[in-house]
């Protein structure tokens, strides 16, 4: 599960394998992250036309390598125009300054 708080609203995401309301993920991200709860929450914000500013992402487990180390969450935040993202996991919280994603050539 993931909860994205942005623009005074909250969006709750569920992994695609468990989601009864599967939605198309339109972000340009890696195929692994597209199936995760984080992508579902970010997509709901995008569908609601909520963009920019600061946001908070709360997740029920640590970010996997695809979402964390390889930048899936940062990339989605960048595409939503988020400048600063606080990520809260079971092990703690950290704030990141969202940066342009690295692109493979």
MOPAC internal coordinates of N, CA, C and O (Angstrom, degrees):
PM7 1SCF
backbone

  N    0.0000 0     0.00 0     0.00 0    0    0    0
  C    1.4431 1     0.00 0     0.00 0    1    0    0
  C    1.5317 1   109.17 1     0.00 0    2    1    0
  O    1.2310 1   121.65 1   -32.35 1    3    2    1
  N    1.3085 1   114.44 1   147.65 1    3    2    1
  C    1.4599 1   121.19 1   176.75 1    5    3    2
  C    1.5146 1   108.72 1  -140.67 1    6    5    3
  O    1.2310 1   121.04 1   -34.82 1    7    6    5
  N    1.3081 1   115.62 1   145.18 1    7    6    5
  C    1.4643 1   121.90 1   176.31 1    9    7    6
  C    1.5193 1   107.12 1  -127.13 1   10    9    7
  O    1.2310 1   120.59 1   -56.05 1   11   10    9
  N    1.3235 1   116.47 1   123.95 1   11   10    9
  C    1.4578 1   121.94 1   176.98 1   13   11   10
  C    1.5167 1   107.84 1  -109.76 1   14   13   11
  O    1.2310 1   120.92 1   -58.22 1   15   14   13
  N    1.3256 1   115.84 1   121.78 1   15   14   13
  C    1.4608 1   121.97 1   176.52 1   17   15   14
  C    1.5216 1   107.56 1  -106.24 1   18   17   15
  O    1.2310 1   121.20 1   -60.66 1   19   18   17
  N    1.3309 1   115.31 1   119.34 1   19   18   17
  C    1.4607 1   121.39 1  -177.38 1   21   19   18
  C    1.5240 1   108.84 1  -155.52 1   22   21   19
  O    1.2310 1   120.76 1   -39.99 1   23   22   21
  N    1.3033 1   116.16 1   140.01 1   23   22   21
  C    1.4599 1   120.80 1   176.34 1   25   23   22
  C    1.5204 1   114.08 1    57.12 1   26   25   23
  O    1.2310 1   120.17 1  -146.66 1   27   26   25
  N    1.3205 1   117.29 1    33.34 1   27   26   25
  C    1.4568 1   120.81 1   179.77 1   29   27   26
  C    1.5175 1   114.47 1    75.58 1   30   29   27
  O    1.2310 1   120.01 1  -170.74 1   31   30   29
  N    1.3115 1   117.58 1     9.26 1   31   30   29
  C    1.4598 1   121.47 1   179.50 1   33   31   30
  C    1.5302 1   110.18 1  -124.94 1   34   33   31
  O    1.2310 1   121.04 1   -18.52 1   35   34   33
  N    1.3126 1   115.62 1   161.48 1   35   34   33
  C    1.4665 1   122.15 1   177.91 1   37   35   34
  C    1.5207 1   109.57 1  -123.18 1   38   37   35
  O    1.2310 1   121.23 1   -42.01 1   39   38   37
  N    1.3261 1   115.25 1   137.99 1   39   38   37
  C    1.4524 1   122.05 1   179.11 1   41   39   38
  C    1.5181 1   108.17 1  -125.95 1   42   41   39
  O    1.2310 1   120.41 1   -52.54 1   43   42   41
  N    1.3215 1   116.82 1   127.46 1   43   42   41
  C    1.4557 1   122.85 1  -176.71 1   45   43   42
  C    1.5175 1   109.59 1  -104.21 1   46   45   43
  O    1.2310 1   120.71 1   -58.20 1   47   46   45
  N    1.3276 1   116.26 1   121.80 1   47   46   45
  C    1.4523 1   121.54 1  -178.01 1   49   47   46
  C    1.5148 1   112.32 1  -107.55 1   50   49   47
  O    1.2310 1   121.40 1   -30.84 1   51   50   49
  N    1.3247 1   114.93 1   149.16 1   51   50   49
  C    1.4624 1   123.08 1  -179.97 1   53   51   50
  C    1.5279 1   107.89 1  -130.67 1   54   53   51
  O    1.2310 1   120.35 1   -36.49 1   55   54   53
  N    1.3277 1   116.93 1   143.51 1   55   54   53
  C    1.4667 1   120.30 1   175.39 1   57   55   54
  C    1.5220 1   110.32 1   -55.22 1   58   57   55
  O    1.2310 1   120.31 1   -34.93 1   59   58   57
  N    1.3201 1   117.01 1   145.07 1   59   58   57
  C    1.4643 1   120.63 1  -175.54 1   61   59   58
  C    1.5228 1   112.75 1   -61.72 1   62   61   59
  O    1.2310 1   119.45 1   149.90 1   63   62   61
  N    1.3252 1   118.65 1   -30.10 1   63   62   61
  C    1.4648 1   120.01 1  -179.50 1   65   63   62
  C    1.5235 1   112.54 1   -69.46 1   66   65   63
  O    1.2310 1   119.76 1   159.05 1   67   66   65
  N    1.3352 1   118.06 1   -20.95 1   67   66   65
  C    1.4666 1   122.60 1  -179.35 1   69   67   66
  C    1.5140 1   113.31 1  -110.73 1   70   69   67
  O    1.2310 1   120.20 1   178.09 1   71   70   69
  N    1.3242 1   117.22 1    -1.91 1   71   70   69
  C    1.4574 1   121.06 1  -170.63 1   73   71   70
  C    1.5317 1   112.24 1   -88.40 1   74   73   71
  O    1.2310 1   120.16 1   -64.37 1   75   74   73
  N    1.3392 1   117.30 1   115.63 1   75   74   73
  C    1.4693 1   119.63 1   178.07 1   77   75   74
  C    1.5294 1   112.49 1   -71.74 1   78   77   75
  O    1.2310 1   120.52 1   162.73 1   79   78   77
  N    1.3419 1   116.62 1   -17.27 1   79   78   77
  C    1.4725 1   120.61 1   178.91 1   81   79   78
  C    1.5252 1   109.01 1  -117.51 1   82   81   79
  O    1.2310 1   121.18 1  -118.14 1   83   82   81
  N    1.3026 1   115.35 1    61.86 1   83   82   81
  C    1.4577 1   120.88 1  -178.33 1   85   83   82
  C    1.5242 1   109.78 1   -58.03 1   86   85   83
  O    1.2310 1   120.86 1   -47.13 1   87   86   85
  N    1.3152 1   115.96 1   132.87 1   87   86   85
  C    1.4706 1   119.84 1   179.47 1   89   87   86
  C    1.5248 1   109.56 1  -122.16 1   90   89   87
  O    1.2310 1   121.26 1   -25.63 1   91   90   89
  N    1.2999 1   115.20 1   154.37 1   91   90   89
  C    1.4565 1   120.49 1   178.52 1   93   91   90
  C    1.5231 1   108.68 1   -74.81 1   94   93   91
  O    1.2310 1   120.70 1   -51.61 1   95   94   93
  N    1.3177 1   116.27 1   128.39 1   95   94   93
  C    1.4553 1   121.67 1   177.83 1   97   95   94
  C    1.5249 1   107.52 1   -91.08 1   98   97   95
  O    1.2310 1   120.74 1   -62.09 1   99   98   97
  N    1.3299 1   116.19 1   117.91 1   99   98   97
  C    1.4629 1   121.16 1  -175.25 1  101   99   98
  C    1.5239 1   113.18 1   -97.86 1  102  101   99
  O    1.2310 1   119.91 1   177.09 1  103  102  101
  N    1.3248 1   117.77 1    -2.91 1  103  102  101
  C    1.4607 1   120.50 1   178.74 1  105  103  102
  C    1.5208 1   110.31 1   -70.11 1  106  105  103
  O    1.2310 1   120.94 1   -31.95 1  107  106  105
  N    1.3305 1   115.81 1   148.05 1  107  106  105
  C    1.4623 1   121.30 1   173.33 1  109  107  106
  C    1.5212 1   106.73 1   -86.87 1  110  109  107
  O    1.2310 1   121.23 1   -85.78 1  111  110  109
  N    1.3322 1   115.24 1    94.22 1  111  110  109
  C    1.4607 1   121.92 1  -179.51 1  113  111  110
  C    1.5193 1   108.89 1  -141.31 1  114  113  111
  O    1.2310 1   121.27 1    -6.91 1  115  114  113
  N    1.3110 1   115.18 1   173.09 1  115  114  113
  C    1.4624 1   119.65 1  -179.48 1  117  115  114
  C    1.5334 1   110.48 1   -65.50 1  118  117  115
  O    1.2310 1   120.05 1   -27.23 1  119  118  117
  N    1.3322 1   117.52 1   152.77 1  119  118  117
  C    1.4670 1   120.71 1  -175.81 1  121  119  118
  C    1.5227 1   114.62 1   -64.75 1  122  121  119
  O    1.2310 1   119.73 1   155.66 1  123  122  121
  N    1.3189 1   118.13 1   -24.34 1  123  122  121
  C    1.4703 1   119.95 1   178.18 1  125  123  122
  C    1.5229 1   110.04 1   -70.97 1  126  125  123
  O    1.2310 1   120.38 1   130.87 1  127  126  125
  N    1.3331 1   116.88 1   -49.13 1  127  126  125
  C    1.4677 1   120.62 1  -178.81 1  129  127  126
  C    1.5273 1   112.29 1   -61.59 1  130  129  127
  O    1.2310 1   120.24 1   149.88 1  131  130  129
  N    1.3307 1   117.14 1   -30.12 1  131  130  129
  C    1.4719 1   120.41 1  -179.22 1  133  131  130
  C    1.5224 1   112.85 1   -58.78 1  134  133  131
  O    1.2310 1   120.25 1   155.38 1  135  134  133
  N    1.3293 1   117.13 1   -24.62 1  135  134  133
  C    1.4663 1   120.22 1  -176.88 1  137  135  134
  C    1.5328 1   112.97 1   -94.09 1  138  137  135
  O    1.2310 1   119.99 1   178.96 1  139  138  137
  N    1.3138 1   117.63 1    -1.04 1  139  138  137
  C    1.4623 1   120.87 1  -172.91 1  141  139  138
  C    1.5294 1   113.15 1   -94.90 1  142  141  139
  O    1.2310 1   121.38 1   -19.66 1  143  142  141
  N    1.3106 1   114.96 1   160.34 1  143  142  141
  C    1.4703 1   122.25 1  -177.73 1  145  143  142
  C    1.5281 1   111.76 1   -58.34 1  146  145  143
  O    1.2310 1   120.53 1   146.29 1  147  146  145
  N    1.3264 1   116.60 1   -33.71 1  147  146  145
  C    1.4598 1   119.88 1   179.60 1  149  147  146
  C    1.5341 1   110.35 1   -59.52 1  150  149  147
  O    1.2310 1   120.43 1   134.91 1  151  150  149
  N    1.3261 1   116.79 1   -45.09 1  151  150  149
  C    1.4640 1   121.23 1  -179.88 1  153  151  150
  C    1.5258 1   110.88 1   -63.77 1  154  153  151
  O    1.2310 1   120.10 1   140.68 1  155  154  153
  N    1.3263 1   117.41 1   -39.32 1  155  154  153
  C    1.4594 1   121.13 1   178.43 1  157  155  154
  C    1.5279 1   110.30 1   -61.60 1  158  157  155
  O    1.2310 1   120.04 1   136.26 1  159  158  157
  N    1.3222 1   117.53 1   -43.74 1  159  158  157
  C    1.4685 1   120.87 1  -179.80 1  161  159  158
  C    1.5252 1   111.06 1   -66.59 1  162  161  159
  O    1.2310 1   120.09 1   134.58 1  163  162  161
  N    1.3306 1   117.43 1   -45.42 1  163  162  161
  C    1.4665 1   120.39 1   178.61 1  165  163  162
  C    1.5325 1   110.91 1   -62.76 1  166  165  163
  O    1.2310 1   120.29 1   140.92 1  167  166  165
  N    1.3386 1   117.06 1   -39.08 1  167  166  165
  C    1.4654 1   120.04 1  -179.51 1  169  167  166
  C    1.5210 1   111.12 1   -64.50 1  170  169  167
  O    1.2310 1   120.23 1   141.11 1  171  170  169
  N    1.3289 1   117.17 1   -38.89 1  171  170  169
  C    1.4661 1   119.86 1   177.47 1  173  171  170
  C    1.5251 1   110.94 1   -60.72 1  174  173  171
  O    1.2310 1   120.25 1   139.08 1  175  174  173
  N    1.3330 1   117.13 1   -40.92 1  175  174  173
  C    1.4630 1   120.32 1   177.54 1  177  175  174
  C    1.5299 1   110.43 1   -64.21 1  178  177  175
  O    1.2310 1   120.71 1   137.37 1  179  178  177
  N    1.3291 1   116.25 1   -42.63 1  179  178  177
  C    1.4667 1   120.17 1   178.31 1  181  179  178
  C    1.5273 1   110.83 1   -62.23 1  182  181  179
  O    1.2310 1   120.63 1   136.44 1  183  182  181
  N    1.3300 1   116.40 1   -43.56 1  183  182  181
  C    1.4706 1   120.62 1   179.87 1  185  183  182
  C    1.5219 1   111.61 1   -63.80 1  186  185  183
  O    1.2310 1   120.39 1   152.14 1  187  186  185
  N    1.3432 1   116.86 1   -27.86 1  187  186  185
  C    1.4687 1   121.76 1   178.12 1  189  187  186
  C    1.5296 1   111.36 1   -88.67 1  190  189  187
  O    1.2310 1   120.23 1  -173.93 1  191  190  189
  N    1.3229 1   117.16 1     6.07 1  191  190  189
  C    1.4722 1   123.95 1   179.68 1  193  191  190
  C    1.5281 1   113.05 1    58.65 1  194  193  191
  O    1.2310 1   120.71 1  -144.75 1  195  194  193
  N    1.3266 1   116.24 1    35.25 1  195  194  193
  C    1.4578 1   120.62 1   177.19 1  197  195  194
  C    1.5135 1   107.63 1   -99.01 1  198  197  195
  O    1.2310 1   121.00 1   -55.48 1  199  198  197
  N    1.3310 1   115.70 1   124.52 1  199  198  197
  C    1.4576 1   120.93 1  -173.19 1  201  199  198
  C    1.5162 1   110.60 1  -142.80 1  202  201  199
  O    1.2310 1   121.89 1   -21.64 1  203  202  201
  N    1.3268 1   113.98 1   158.36 1  203  202  201
  C    1.4521 1   122.38 1   167.61 1  205  203  202
  C    1.5137 1   116.70 1    76.60 1  206  205  203
  O    1.2310 1   121.96 1    -6.70 1  207  206  205
  N    1.3260 1   113.86 1   173.30 1  207  206  205
  C    1.4506 1   121.27 1   176.09 1  209  207  206
  C    1.5125 1   114.05 1    78.99 1  210  209  207
  O    1.2310 1   121.85 1    33.45 1  211  210  209
  N    1.3246 1   114.06 1  -146.55 1  211  210  209
  C    1.4592 1   121.55 1   179.83 1  213  211  210
  C    1.5172 1   108.84 1  -107.19 1  214  213  211
  O    1.2310 1   121.08 1   -27.65 1  215  214  213
  N    1.3371 1   115.55 1   152.35 1  215  214  213
  C    1.4630 1   120.40 1   179.99 1  217  215  214
  C    1.5217 1   109.05 1  -147.31 1  218  217  215
  O    1.2310 1   121.79 1   -15.88 1  219  218  217
  N    1.3181 1   114.17 1   164.12 1  219  218  217
  C    1.4672 1   121.59 1   176.94 1  221  219  218
  C    1.5191 1   108.05 1  -129.28 1  222  221  219
  O    1.2310 1   120.92 1   -47.49 1  223  222  221
  N    1.3378 1   115.84 1   132.51 1  223  222  221
  C    1.4542 1   122.65 1   176.65 1  225  223  222
  C    1.5187 1   107.79 1  -116.51 1  226  225  223
  O    1.2310 1   120.68 1   -58.64 1  227  226  225
  N    1.3290 1   116.30 1   121.36 1  227  226  225
  C    1.4563 1   121.95 1   179.52 1  229  227  226
  C    1.5227 1   107.04 1  -114.55 1  230  229  227
  O    1.2310 1   120.96 1   -54.23 1  231  230  229
  N    1.3334 1   115.77 1   125.77 1  231  230  229
  C    1.4628 1   120.44 1  -178.07 1  233  231  230
  C    1.5225 1   110.46 1  -125.95 1  234  233  231
  O    1.2310 1   121.09 1   -26.74 1  235  234  233
  N    1.3327 1   115.52 1   153.26 1  235  234  233
  C    1.4639 1   120.16 1  -176.32 1  237  235  234
  C    1.5263 1   113.57 1   -88.24 1  238  237  235
  O    1.2310 1   120.27 1   179.55 1  239  238  237
  N    1.3313 1   117.08 1    -0.45 1  239  238  237
  C    1.4712 1   121.58 1   176.17 1  241  239  238
  C    1.5217 1   108.05 1  -150.57 1  242  241  239
  O    1.2310 1   120.87 1   -10.90 1  243  242  241
  N    1.3079 1   115.94 1   169.10 1  243  242  241
  C    1.4622 1   120.25 1   179.85 1  245  243  242
  C    1.5326 1   109.49 1   -64.84 1  246  245  243
  O    1.2310 1   120.57 1   -29.40 1  247  246  245
  N    1.3336 1   116.51 1   150.60 1  247  246  245
  C    1.4576 1   119.79 1   176.41 1  249  247  246
  C    1.5240 1   109.23 1   -66.30 1  250  249  247
  O    1.2310 1   120.60 1   -44.30 1  251  250  249
  N    1.3152 1   116.46 1   135.70 1  251  250  249
  C    1.4578 1   121.02 1   175.13 1  253  251  250
  C    1.5327 1   108.51 1   -71.49 1  254  253  251
  O    1.2310 1   120.20 1    -9.97 1  255  254  253
  N    1.3181 1   117.22 1   170.03 1  255  254  253
  C    1.4598 1   120.37 1  -179.95 1  257  255  254
  C    1.5290 1   112.34 1   -60.29 1  258  257  255
  O    1.2310 1   120.09 1   141.81 1  259  258  257
  N    1.3234 1   117.44 1   -38.19 1  259  258  257
  C    1.4681 1   120.20 1  -178.48 1  261  259  258
  C    1.5281 1   111.27 1   -64.33 1  262  261  259
  O    1.2310 1   120.29 1   140.17 1  263  262  261
  N    1.3165 1   117.05 1   -39.83 1  263  262  261
  C    1.4681 1   121.02 1  -178.82 1  265  263  262
  C    1.5268 1   112.40 1   -82.75 1  266  265  263
  O    1.2310 1   120.61 1   145.63 1  267  266  265
  N    1.3288 1   116.44 1   -34.37 1  267  266  265
  C    1.4562 1   121.32 1  -176.33 1  269  267  266
  C    1.5111 1   112.95 1   -96.73 1  270  269  267
  O    1.2310 1   120.41 1    98.29 1  271  270  269
  N    1.3080 1   116.82 1   -81.71 1  271  270  269
  C    1.4566 1   123.70 1  -174.98 1  273  271  270
  C    1.5313 1   112.44 1   -55.60 1  274  273  271
  O    1.2310 1   120.22 1   137.81 1  275  274  273
  N    1.3224 1   117.18 1   -42.19 1  275  274  273
  C    1.4755 1   120.88 1  -178.33 1  277  275  274
  C    1.5203 1   112.78 1   -89.17 1  278  277  275
  O    1.2310 1   119.85 1  -178.85 1  279  278  277
  N    1.3282 1   117.88 1     1.15 1  279  278  277
  C    1.4507 1   121.22 1   165.53 1  281  279  278
  C    1.5120 1   119.17 1    88.89 1  282  281  279
  O    1.2310 1   118.73 1  -164.49 1  283  282  281
  N    1.3240 1   120.02 1    15.51 1  283  282  281
  C    1.4607 1   120.40 1  -179.53 1  285  283  282
  C    1.5281 1   112.99 1   -58.82 1  286  285  283
  O    1.2310 1   120.15 1   134.42 1  287  286  285
  N    1.3277 1   117.32 1   -45.58 1  287  286  285
  C    1.4695 1   120.77 1  -179.20 1  289  287  286
  C    1.5277 1   110.19 1   -66.97 1  290  289  287
  O    1.2310 1   119.97 1   134.73 1  291  290  289
  N    1.3298 1   117.67 1   -45.27 1  291  290  289
  C    1.4634 1   120.57 1   178.00 1  293  291  290
  C    1.5288 1   110.49 1   -58.20 1  294  293  291
  O    1.2310 1   120.24 1   136.89 1  295  294  293
  N    1.3128 1   117.15 1   -43.11 1  295  294  293
  C    1.4603 1   121.31 1  -178.49 1  297  295  294
  C    1.5307 1   111.64 1   -62.54 1  298  297  295
  O    1.2310 1   120.41 1   135.73 1  299  298  297
  N    1.3265 1   116.83 1   -44.27 1  299  298  297
  C    1.4692 1   119.21 1   178.52 1  301  299  298
  C    1.5242 1   110.59 1   -65.02 1  302  301  299
  O    1.2310 1   120.52 1   139.04 1  303  302  301
  N    1.3317 1   116.62 1   -40.96 1  303  302  301
  C    1.4627 1   120.27 1   178.31 1  305  303  302
  C    1.5311 1   110.35 1   -61.64 1  306  305  303
  O    1.2310 1   120.55 1   137.74 1  307  306  305
  N    1.3249 1   116.54 1   -42.26 1  307  306  305
  C    1.4702 1   121.26 1   178.33 1  309  307  306
  C    1.5332 1   110.51 1   -60.52 1  310  309  307
  O    1.2310 1   120.82 1   135.16 1  311  310  309
  N    1.3276 1   116.04 1   -44.84 1  311  310  309
  C    1.4610 1   120.38 1  -178.43 1  313  311  310
  C    1.5273 1   112.31 1   -66.92 1  314  313  311
  O    1.2310 1   120.24 1   158.04 1  315  314  313
  N    1.3358 1   117.15 1   -21.96 1  315  314  313
  C    1.4656 1   121.16 1   174.93 1  317  315  314
  C    1.5257 1   112.17 1   -90.31 1  318  317  315
  O    1.2310 1   119.97 1   179.03 1  319  318  317
  N    1.3101 1   117.67 1    -0.97 1  319  318  317
  C    1.4592 1   120.81 1   179.44 1  321  319  318
  C    1.5187 1   114.14 1    76.75 1  322  321  319
  O    1.2310 1   120.30 1  -161.93 1  323  322  321
  N    1.3299 1   117.04 1    18.07 1  323  322  321
  C    1.4651 1   121.16 1   178.56 1  325  323  322
  C    1.5285 1   108.20 1   -73.89 1  326  325  323
  O    1.2310 1   120.98 1   -44.97 1  327  326  325
  N    1.3330 1   115.74 1   135.03 1  327  326  325
  C    1.4631 1   120.53 1  -179.52 1  329  327  326
  C    1.5213 1   112.21 1   -94.10 1  330  329  327
  O    1.2310 1   120.79 1   141.36 1  331  330  329
  N    1.3364 1   116.09 1   -38.64 1  331  330  329
  C    1.4581 1   120.84 1  -179.57 1  333  331  330
  C    1.5145 1   108.54 1  -135.12 1  334  333  331
  O    1.2310 1   120.65 1   -47.17 1  335  334  333
  N    1.3283 1   116.37 1   132.83 1  335  334  333
  C    1.4545 1   121.71 1  -178.61 1  337  335  334
  C    1.5180 1   109.43 1  -126.67 1  338  337  335
  O    1.2310 1   120.87 1   -55.05 1  339  338  337
  N    1.3212 1   115.94 1   124.95 1  339  338  337
  C    1.4555 1   120.92 1   172.31 1  341  339  338
  C    1.5195 1   106.83 1   -94.07 1  342  341  339
  O    1.2310 1   120.65 1   -53.37 1  343  342  341
  N    1.3202 1   116.37 1   126.63 1  343  342  341
  C    1.4575 1   121.92 1  -179.68 1  345  343  342
  C    1.5235 1   107.79 1  -112.48 1  346  345  343
  O    1.2310 1   121.04 1   -58.75 1  347  346  345
  N    1.3299 1   115.62 1   121.25 1  347  346  345
  C    1.4547 1   120.97 1  -179.75 1  349  347  346
  C    1.5204 1   108.60 1  -113.45 1  350  349  347
  O    1.2310 1   121.28 1   -59.35 1  351  350  349
  N    1.3435 1   115.16 1   120.65 1  351  350  349
  C    1.4648 1   122.73 1   178.89 1  353  351  350
  C    1.5276 1   107.89 1  -121.60 1  354  353  351
  O    1.2310 1   119.57 1    -7.00 1  355  354  353
  N    1.3308 1   118.42 1   173.00 1  355  354  353
  C    1.4648 1   119.31 1   177.70 1  357  355  354
  C    1.5392 1   114.04 1   -57.59 1  358  357  355
  O    1.2310 1   119.98 1   154.82 1  359  358  357
  N    1.3413 1   117.64 1   -25.18 1  359  358  357
  C    1.4632 1   119.27 1  -178.40 1  361  359  358
  C    1.5256 1   113.68 1   -89.74 1  362  361  359
  O    1.2310 1   120.02 1   175.03 1  363  362  361
  N    1.3363 1   117.56 1    -4.97 1  363  362  361
  C    1.4580 1   119.38 1   178.77 1  365  363  362
  C    1.5144 1   112.05 1   143.60 1  366  365  363
  O    1.2310 1   121.43 1    13.78 1  367  366  365
  N    1.3281 1   114.87 1  -166.22 1  367  366  365
  C    1.4648 1   118.59 1  -178.56 1  369  367  366
  C    1.5225 1   110.05 1  -131.71 1  370  369  367
  O    1.2310 1   121.69 1   -25.19 1  371  370  369
  N    1.3210 1   114.38 1   154.81 1  371  370  369
  C    1.4572 1   120.77 1   174.31 1  373  371  370
  C    1.5136 1   108.37 1  -150.11 1  374  373  371
  O    1.2310 1   121.31 1   -30.02 1  375  374  373
  N    1.3210 1   115.10 1   149.98 1  375  374  373
  C    1.4543 1   121.21 1   175.85 1  377  375  374
  C    1.5178 1   107.94 1  -105.23 1  378  377  375
  O    1.2310 1   121.50 1   -43.65 1  379  378  377
  N    1.3139 1   114.74 1   136.35 1  379  378  377
  C    1.4605 1   119.17 1   176.79 1  381  379  378
  C    1.5185 1   108.99 1  -121.43 1  382  381  379
  O    1.2310 1   121.27 1   -34.93 1  383  382  381
  N    1.3127 1   115.17 1   145.07 1  383  382  381
  C    1.4517 1   121.20 1   169.14 1  385  383  382
  C    1.5155 1   105.32 1   -86.49 1  386  385  383
  O    1.2310 1   120.41 1   -60.40 1  387  386  385
  N    1.3108 1   116.82 1   119.60 1  387  386  385
  C    1.4645 1   120.89 1  -175.10 1  389  387  386
  C    1.5221 1   109.00 1   -71.03 1  390  389  387
  O    1.2310 1   121.21 1   -46.37 1  391  390  389
  N    1.3324 1   115.29 1   133.63 1  391  390  389
  C    1.4628 1   122.11 1  -176.09 1  393  391  390
  C    1.5217 1   110.01 1  -122.94 1  394  393  391
  O    1.2310 1   120.64 1   -21.14 1  395  394  393
  N    1.3353 1   116.39 1   158.86 1  395  394  393
  C    1.4692 1   118.15 1   175.70 1  397  395  394
  C    1.5247 1   109.27 1   -57.31 1  398  397  395
  O    1.2310 1   120.04 1   -43.27 1  399  398  397
  N    1.3230 1   117.53 1   136.73 1  399  398  397
  C    1.4646 1   119.95 1  -178.90 1  401  399  398
  C    1.5253 1   112.16 1   -69.32 1  402  401  399
  O    1.2310 1   121.15 1   -29.72 1  403  402  401
  N    1.3252 1   115.41 1   150.28 1  403  402  401
  C    1.4625 1   120.28 1   172.77 1  405  403  402
  C    1.5214 1   107.53 1   -74.51 1  406  405  403
  O    1.2310 1   120.73 1   -43.23 1  407  406  405
  N    1.2968 1   116.22 1   136.77 1  407  406  405
  C    1.4678 1   121.42 1   179.20 1  409  407  406
  C    1.5150 1   109.53 1  -114.74 1  410  409  407
  O    1.2310 1   120.76 1   -42.05 1  411  410  409
  N    1.3052 1   116.16 1   137.95 1  411  410  409
  C    1.4607 1   120.47 1   174.01 1  413  411  410
  C    1.5152 1   108.55 1   -73.61 1  414  413  411
  O    1.2310 1   121.44 1   -32.07 1  415  414  413
  N    1.3022 1   114.84 1   147.93 1  415  414  413
  C    1.4776 1   118.81 1  -179.79 1  417  415  414
  C    1.4932 1   111.11 1  -106.11 1  418  417  415
  O    1.2310 1   120.10 1   180.00 1  419  418  417

